Amino acid sequence: MQVLERPRQRDRIVAPQLRPHAPLRATTLTALSQRDSSGYSREFIRESVMSWAARKWPELLIGRDACGLSFAAHSPTASVQVTCAGASEYIWAFRGTGIDGSGRVWDTRVLVFGGQDHDLLTVQTRYAGTAAASPFCGQPKFLCSLLEHLAFEDGGYPVGTGPRQVSSLAAFDNFHDHLFSRQRTLPILAVANPVESEGSAPPSPSPRVLARALCGVAHVVSLGAVGVACLETYLGPRMALHAGEARLFIPGLAANADPEEHPTFSDLQKPTRSEAGYVEAAAQRATHSWSTSVARRADFDALWAKSDCL
């Protein structure tokens, strides 16, 4: 289907640019795998990303469908580029750039790299302009939608939009294996919930809210009393959690880990705080700091360079 452009604008439009001298501040960088991917899943990813882009920049995507063909569209305040290749391997790349109300130029990139038995989805958001007051994980909304409909994994463990419950020895054994897995590339935010009684208030911090806020960039695990006790047994009192606390376990966890490398947060269960409140903000800052580090960004350079050559 052809895009319906406005001829009057075609000669005078200028796409927003990420100036080379302007510092780029990343807010999201994640990679998720999908085994036994299909044409349906690839199409669903394309449609989800394009639908999100159409809501943000309708003037650029009038008449477009998610067919995956290469195209580019620009306006004075936004730009969208899509490239696709599919001979021996499948590559679909999307890049959308736009200016927000604060004058920051945002850049969102999506790359689907397909092999014979699995697909790799990478998502990156960044901006140039005045720094936000507090770093955060600004993952685009389509990421949660993809996780709700498709089975993605990280190091062999599923990635979802809700917390994983750990309230039995069997569940903790599985959690323990995931915690120390060398294939894990996403952080795990473990939340120690208080023992609930009849009529008690909802747990604070809320694992459900945290899981939604960090979907696609971190696993969220809700630890019951058994999980909290087992965690202290395996990792020692320095890494232990108490009710109302959460700890972010960075990938590469070792048995003699330094607690400072895996930050802990406490909401103190104060009723004046919002549902996710302080823990959500603190966990997002820590996740942002790790996921956008120089070392982690280097892992993505080769993939993005390959898509730029399409």
ChimeraX attribute file (.defattr): number of C-alpha atoms within 10 A of each C-alpha:
attribute: neighborCount
match mode: 1-to-1
recipient: residues
	/A:1	9
	/A:2	9
	/A:3	13
	/A:4	12
	/A:5	15
	/A:6	11
	/A:7	8
	/A:8	8
	/A:9	12
	/A:10	12
	/A:11	8
	/A:12	10
	/A:13	14
	/A:14	14
	/A:15	16
	/A:16	18
	/A:17	16
	/A:18	18
	/A:19	11
	/A:20	8
	/A:21	7
	/A:22	11
	/A:23	14
	/A:24	18
	/A:25	18
	/A:26	24
	/A:27	22
	/A:28	23
	/A:29	25
	/A:30	21
	/A:31	21
	/A:32	22
	/A:33	23
	/A:34	20
	/A:35	16
	/A:36	12
	/A:37	19
	/A:38	14
	/A:39	7
	/A:40	10
	/A:41	17
	/A:42	20
	/A:43	14
	/A:44	16
	/A:45	22
	/A:46	22
	/A:47	17
	/A:48	18
	/A:49	22
	/A:50	23
	/A:51	18
	/A:52	16
	/A:53	21
	/A:54	17
	/A:55	10
	/A:56	14
	/A:57	20
	/A:58	13
	/A:59	16
	/A:60	21
	/A:61	22
	/A:62	14
	/A:63	12
	/A:64	16
	/A:65	16
	/A:66	16
	/A:67	12
	/A:68	19
	/A:69	12
	/A:70	14
	/A:71	13
	/A:72	14
	/A:73	18
	/A:74	23
	/A:75	18
	/A:76	13
	/A:77	16
	/A:78	24
	/A:79	21
	/A:80	24
	/A:81	15
	/A:82	21
	/A:83	19
	/A:84	18
	/A:85	16
	/A:86	10
	/A:87	6
	/A:88	9
	/A:89	10
	/A:90	15
	/A:91	22
	/A:92	23
	/A:93	23
	/A:94	24
	/A:95	18
	/A:96	23
	/A:97	25
	/A:98	24
	/A:99	19
	/A:100	12
	/A:101	6
	/A:102	9
	/A:103	11
	/A:104	17
	/A:105	22
	/A:106	22
	/A:107	24
	/A:108	21
	/A:109	20
	/A:110	22
	/A:111	22
	/A:112	24
	/A:113	22
	/A:114	22
	/A:115	15
	/A:116	11
	/A:117	10
	/A:118	14
	/A:119	22
	/A:120	18
	/A:121	20
	/A:122	20
	/A:123	20
	/A:124	22
	/A:125	23
	/A:126	22
	/A:127	23
	/A:128	21
	/A:129	17
	/A:130	13
	/A:131	12
	/A:132	11
	/A:133	6
	/A:134	9
	/A:135	18
	/A:136	21
	/A:137	25
	/A:138	17
	/A:139	22
	/A:140	16
	/A:141	12
	/A:142	17
	/A:143	18
	/A:144	17
	/A:145	15
	/A:146	19
	/A:147	19
	/A:148	15
	/A:149	12
	/A:150	17
	/A:151	17
	/A:152	23
	/A:153	19
	/A:154	19
	/A:155	15
	/A:156	14
	/A:157	17
	/A:158	15
	/A:159	25
	/A:160	24
	/A:161	23
	/A:162	21
	/A:163	23
	/A:164	20
	/A:165	17
	/A:166	22
	/A:167	15
	/A:168	14
	/A:169	12
	/A:170	11
	/A:171	15
	/A:172	21
	/A:173	14
	/A:174	12
	/A:175	22
	/A:176	15
	/A:177	11
	/A:178	18
	/A:179	20
	/A:180	16
	/A:181	17
	/A:182	13
	/A:183	13
	/A:184	19
	/A:185	19
	/A:186	23
	/A:187	23
	/A:188	23
	/A:189	26
	/A:190	26
	/A:191	33
	/A:192	28
	/A:193	24
	/A:194	18
	/A:195	10
	/A:196	11
	/A:197	7
	/A:198	5
	/A:199	6
	/A:200	8
	/A:201	10
	/A:202	11
	/A:203	19
	/A:204	26
	/A:205	30
	/A:206	22
	/A:207	27
	/A:208	18
	/A:209	19
	/A:210	27
	/A:211	23
	/A:212	16
	/A:213	23
	/A:214	24
	/A:215	24
	/A:216	26
	/A:217	26
	/A:218	28
	/A:219	25
	/A:220	30
	/A:221	23
	/A:222	22
	/A:223	30
	/A:224	20
	/A:225	17
	/A:226	14
	/A:227	28
	/A:228	22
	/A:229	14
	/A:230	18
	/A:231	19
	/A:232	15
	/A:233	12
	/A:234	12
	/A:235	15
	/A:236	13
	/A:237	10
	/A:238	11
	/A:239	20
	/A:240	20
	/A:241	23
	/A:242	16
	/A:243	21
	/A:244	20
	/A:245	21
	/A:246	29
	/A:247	23
	/A:248	24
	/A:249	24
	/A:250	22
	/A:251	19
	/A:252	15
	/A:253	17
	/A:254	12
	/A:255	9
	/A:256	9
	/A:257	15
	/A:258	12
	/A:259	15
	/A:260	9
	/A:261	11
	/A:262	18
	/A:263	18
	/A:264	22
	/A:265	19
	/A:266	19
	/A:267	22
	/A:268	14
	/A:269	18
	/A:270	11
	/A:271	10
	/A:272	7
	/A:273	14
	/A:274	15
	/A:275	20
	/A:276	18
	/A:277	18
	/A:278	16
	/A:279	26
	/A:280	24
	/A:281	18
	/A:282	20
	/A:283	24
	/A:284	24
	/A:285	17
	/A:286	20
	/A:287	29
	/A:288	20
	/A:289	17
	/A:290	18
	/A:291	24
	/A:292	20
	/A:293	13
	/A:294	10
	/A:295	10
	/A:296	14
	/A:297	15
	/A:298	11
	/A:299	11
	/A:300	15
	/A:301	10
	/A:302	10
	/A:303	15
	/A:304	15
	/A:305	10
	/A:306	11
	/A:307	18
	/A:308	10
	/A:309	7
	/A:310	12
